[in-house]
């Protein structure tokens, strides 16, 4: 025989209060003293009571949910989700996730969030056009994370990608490298800014030689870039590479080593993001770190301020740009041997 479902009435009886007071406590609104609140929560723990948040949202004018679109398989998006959950919980919001895959568009992911009555939407690395973003922002508060967006209606939280690539190039130049390749991200969010940072840093000195190779988001694209790199021939190859992201860099390093190249002896490699795998001892990738904790905090704050009545935030969503940081590990080293001769 199944266990009877525990209700607010059971919690109220155990705590010795009215059902209305139990509702006030679980909705997180004013009206219950600290002592009453603690008594209700203790009763709920004893009875293993879990409020039906979906049912309560259906009967309320507010859902206190934030929707998030993210790319399934994008490692840094996973780091961002952890931060978003942490800061959404602190702001008393729930997250609803909607994934983007090769067979599921971002537009479909957004429609799912709208159907869930989300009050605001966080777009991670959005690929939508400015017109699409503007139309969406006319319906509800939107913040674009990792990708710049024009228009006063759209909040933006991103890393200074241009500065990040400058850090990577300056690090490699400081190690004596002059032939430095970029494994380009194409049309991916942030790629234009990273390309700009690479070129501005390379043009800082006439001694530096630019080489741009197709890269991308994944290890497979990094592996393809490595094969093209190897085919350049020993005398033509750059002595250093800065990749669009860590996954691309890791794929590049794997194939380069299979081809007999030493990393960093023959080619130094820098990634971007500082995903968890970049710090593994057998990877030890030098990279440009994006601060996932600060990005997630700023994204939640951008929406919560607007939704909870901050008049300044409601008028003009914030554009937050966070400085990156270079993390030096063992995939880069001073220029030696063939390249220095």
C-alpha positions in Angstrom: 0.0 0.0 0.0 1.4 3.4 -1.0 2.4 6.0 1.4 -0.1 8.9 1.9 1.1 12.1 0.2 2.2 14.7 2.7 0.4 18.0 2.2 0.6 21.6 3.6 -2.2 20.6 6.0 0.0 17.9 7.5 2.8 20.4 8.0 0.5 22.9 9.5 -0.9 20.4 12.0 2.6 19.3 13.0 3.9 22.9 13.4 0.7 24.0 15.2 0.0 26.9 12.7 -2.5 27.6 9.9 -2.1 26.3 6.4 -1.9 30.0 5.3 1.2 30.5 7.4 2.8 27.3 5.9 2.1 28.8 2.4 3.7 32.1 3.4 6.9 30.3 4.6 7.3 28.3 1.4 6.6 31.2 -0.8 9.3 33.2 0.9 7.2 36.3 1.5 6.7 38.5 4.6 4.2 37.5 7.2 5.8 34.9 9.4 8.2 35.5 12.3 11.6 33.8 12.3 10.5 31.5 15.0 7.4 30.4 13.1 9.3 30.0 9.9 11.8 27.7 11.6 9.0 25.7 13.2 7.3 25.2 9.9 10.6 24.2 8.1 11.4 21.8 11.0 8.0 20.2 10.6 8.4 19.9 6.9 11.8 18.1 7.4 10.3 15.7 9.9 7.5 14.8 7.5 9.8 14.8 4.4 7.5 17.4 2.8 8.3 18.7 -0.6 6.2 21.7 -1.9 4.7 21.2 -5.4 6.4 24.2 -7.0 4.8 23.6 -10.4 1.3 23.7 -9.0 2.0 26.8 -7.0 3.3 28.6 -10.1 0.2 27.8 -12.0 -1.9 29.6 -9.5 0.4 32.6 -9.3 1.0 35.7 -11.4 4.7 35.0 -11.0 6.6 31.8 -11.6 10.0 32.9 -10.3 11.7 30.8 -13.0 14.5 31.8 -15.3 15.0 29.9 -18.6 18.4 29.0 -19.9 19.3 27.9 -23.4 22.7 26.1 -23.7 24.6 24.0 -26.2 24.6 20.3 -25.2 28.2 19.1 -25.2 29.7 22.6 -24.8 32.0 22.1 -21.8 32.1 25.7 -20.7 28.4 26.0 -20.8 28.3 23.2 -18.1 30.6 25.3 -15.9 28.2 28.3 -16.4 25.2 26.2 -15.5 26.7 25.4 -12.1 27.2 29.1 -11.4 23.7 30.0 -12.7 22.1 27.4 -10.4 24.1 28.7 -7.4 23.1 32.4 -7.9 19.5 31.6 -9.0 19.0 29.7 -5.7 20.4 32.6 -3.8 18.0 35.0 -5.5 15.0 32.6 -4.9 14.6 31.7 -8.6 14.4 28.3 -10.2 16.1 27.4 -13.5 14.5 25.7 -16.4 17.0 24.4 -18.9 16.4 23.9 -22.7 19.2 22.4 -24.7 20.4 23.2 -28.2 21.7 20.2 -30.3 22.6 19.6 -33.9 18.9 18.6 -34.5 17.3 21.0 -32.1 17.5 24.7 -32.9 17.9 27.6 -30.4 14.6 28.9 -31.5 12.9 25.6 -30.5 14.8 25.8 -27.2 13.4 29.3 -26.5 9.8 28.3 -27.4 10.0 25.6 -24.7 11.0 28.1 -22.1 8.3 30.5 -23.1 5.8 27.6 -22.8 7.1 27.0 -19.3 6.2 30.6 -18.3 9.7 31.6 -17.6 10.0 35.2 -16.4 13.4 35.9 -18.0 15.7 34.0 -20.3 19.5 33.5 -20.2 21.0 32.7 -23.7 24.4 31.0 -23.5 26.4 31.7 -26.7 23.4 32.6 -28.7 23.5 32.3 -32.5 20.2 34.2 -33.1 20.2 37.3 -35.2 19.9 40.8 -33.7 16.4 41.0 -35.0 15.4 37.7 -33.3 17.0 38.8 -30.0 15.2 42.2 -30.2 11.8 40.5 -30.8 12.4 38.1 -27.9 13.5 40.9 -25.6 10.2 42.7 -26.4 8.3 39.8 -24.8 10.4 39.3 -21.6 13.8 40.2 -20.1 16.7 38.6 -21.9 20.4 38.4 -21.1 22.9 37.2 -23.7 25.9 35.5 -22.1 29.3 35.1 -23.9 28.0 37.0 -27.0 27.8 40.8 -27.6 24.4 42.1 -28.6 23.3 45.5 -29.8 20.2 47.3 -28.5 19.2 48.7 -25.1 16.6 46.0 -24.6 19.0 43.1 -24.3 21.3 42.5 -21.3 24.8 41.3 -22.0 27.3 39.5 -19.8 30.5 38.4 -21.4 34.2 38.0 -21.2 36.5 40.5 -22.9 37.4 38.0 -25.6 39.6 40.6 -27.5 41.7 41.1 -24.4 41.9 37.3 -23.9 43.5 36.6 -27.2 45.9 39.5 -26.6 46.9 37.8 -23.4 47.6 34.6 -25.3 49.6 36.2 -28.0 51.6 38.3 -25.6 52.4 35.3 -23.5 53.7 33.4 -26.6 55.6 36.4 -27.9 57.2 36.7 -24.4 58.5 33.2 -24.8 60.2 34.1 -28.1 57.6 32.9 -30.6 57.1 35.0 -33.7 55.1 32.6 -35.9 51.9 32.2 -34.0 48.8 30.6 -35.5 45.2 31.1 -34.6 42.8 28.1 -34.7 39.7 30.3 -35.6 36.2 29.8 -34.2 34.4 30.8 -37.4 31.0 32.2 -36.7 30.8 30.9 -33.1 29.8 33.3 -30.4 32.9 35.3 -29.3 35.0 34.3 -32.4 34.9 37.7 -34.0 36.2 39.4 -30.9 38.9 36.7 -30.4 40.0 37.1 -34.0 40.2 40.8 -33.5 42.3 40.4 -30.3 44.7 38.0 -32.1 45.2 40.3 -35.1 45.7 43.4 -33.0 48.3 41.7 -30.9 50.1 40.2 -33.9 50.2 43.6 -35.6 51.9 45.1 -32.6 55.2 44.1 -34.1 56.3 43.6 -37.7 58.4 40.6 -36.6 55.2 38.6 -35.9 53.7 36.4 -38.7 50.0 35.7 -38.8 48.6 32.3 -39.7 44.9 31.6 -39.4 43.7 28.0 -39.6 40.1 26.8 -39.4 39.4 25.6 -35.9 36.1 25.4 -34.0 34.3 24.3 -30.8 35.2 20.6 -30.6 38.2 18.2 -30.3 37.3 16.9 -33.8 37.7 20.4 -35.2 41.0 20.8 -33.3 42.2 17.5 -34.7 41.4 18.6 -38.3 43.3 21.8 -37.6 46.3 19.8 -36.4 46.3 17.7 -39.6 46.4 20.9 -41.7 49.1 22.2 -39.4 51.3 19.1 -39.9 50.8 19.3 -43.7 52.4 22.8 -43.7 55.9 21.2 -43.5 58.6 21.7 -40.8 59.9 25.0 -42.2 56.5 26.6 -42.7 54.8 25.6 -39.4 54.2 28.2 -36.7 56.0 27.4 -33.5 53.0 28.3 -31.4 49.2 28.1 -31.6 46.4 29.8 -29.8 43.1 28.0 -30.2 39.5 29.2 -30.2 38.8 27.2 -27.0 40.2 24.5 -24.8 38.4 21.6 -26.5 39.8 22.6 -29.9 43.3 23.0 -28.3 43.0 19.5 -26.7 42.1 17.9 -30.0 44.9 19.8 -31.7 47.5 18.6 -29.1 46.4 15.0 -29.4 46.8 14.7 -33.2 50.0 16.8 -33.2 51.6 14.4 -30.7 50.4 11.4 -32.8 52.2 13.0 -35.8 55.4 13.0 -33.8 55.4 16.7 -32.7 56.4 17.6 -29.2 54.1 19.9 -27.2 55.6 22.3 -26.1 59.0 21.3 -27.6 58.0 21.7 -31.3 54.8 23.8 -30.8 53.4 25.7 -27.8 49.6 25.6 -27.5 47.2 28.0 -25.6 43.5 27.3 -25.2 40.6 29.5 -24.0 37.9 29.0 -21.3 39.9 27.0 -18.6 37.4 24.0 -18.6 38.0 21.4 -15.9 39.8 19.1 -18.4 42.4 21.8 -19.1 43.8 21.4 -15.6 44.1 17.6 -15.7 47.8 16.6 -15.1 48.1 14.8 -18.4 46.6 17.8 -20.3 48.1 20.7 -18.3 46.9 23.2 -20.9 48.0 26.9 -20.8 44.7 28.8 -21.3 42.8 32.0 -21.0 40.3 31.6 -18.1 36.8 32.9 -18.3 35.4 33.5 -14.8 32.3 31.2 -14.9 31.3 32.2 -11.3 31.3 35.9 -12.1 29.5 35.4 -15.4 26.8 33.4 -13.9 26.3 35.8 -11.0 26.1 38.8 -13.3 23.6 37.0 -15.6 21.2 36.2 -12.7 21.6 39.7 -11.2 20.8 41.3 -14.6 17.5 39.5 -14.7 16.6 39.5 -11.0 17.1 43.2 -10.7 14.7 43.9 -13.6 12.1 41.3 -12.5 12.2 42.4 -8.8 11.7 46.0 -9.5 15.1 47.8 -9.8 14.0 50.9 -11.8 17.5 51.5 -13.3 17.9 47.9 -14.4 14.3 47.8 -15.8 15.1 50.8 -17.9 18.4 49.8 -19.4 19.7 46.3 -19.0 23.4 46.2 -17.9 26.2 45.3 -20.3 28.8 43.6 -18.1 32.3 42.8 -19.5 34.5 40.7 -17.3 38.3 40.6 -17.7 39.9 37.2 -18.5 43.0 35.8 -16.9 46.0 33.8 -18.3 46.6 30.5 -16.7 50.1 29.2 -17.5 50.6 25.4 -17.5 53.0 23.1 -19.3 51.7 23.3 -22.9 53.8 26.4 -23.6 57.5 26.9 -23.3 60.3 29.2 -24.5 61.2 28.9 -28.2 64.1 26.5 -28.7 65.8 24.2 -31.2 64.7 24.3 -34.8 62.4 27.3 -34.4 65.1 29.5 -32.8 67.7 28.8 -35.4 
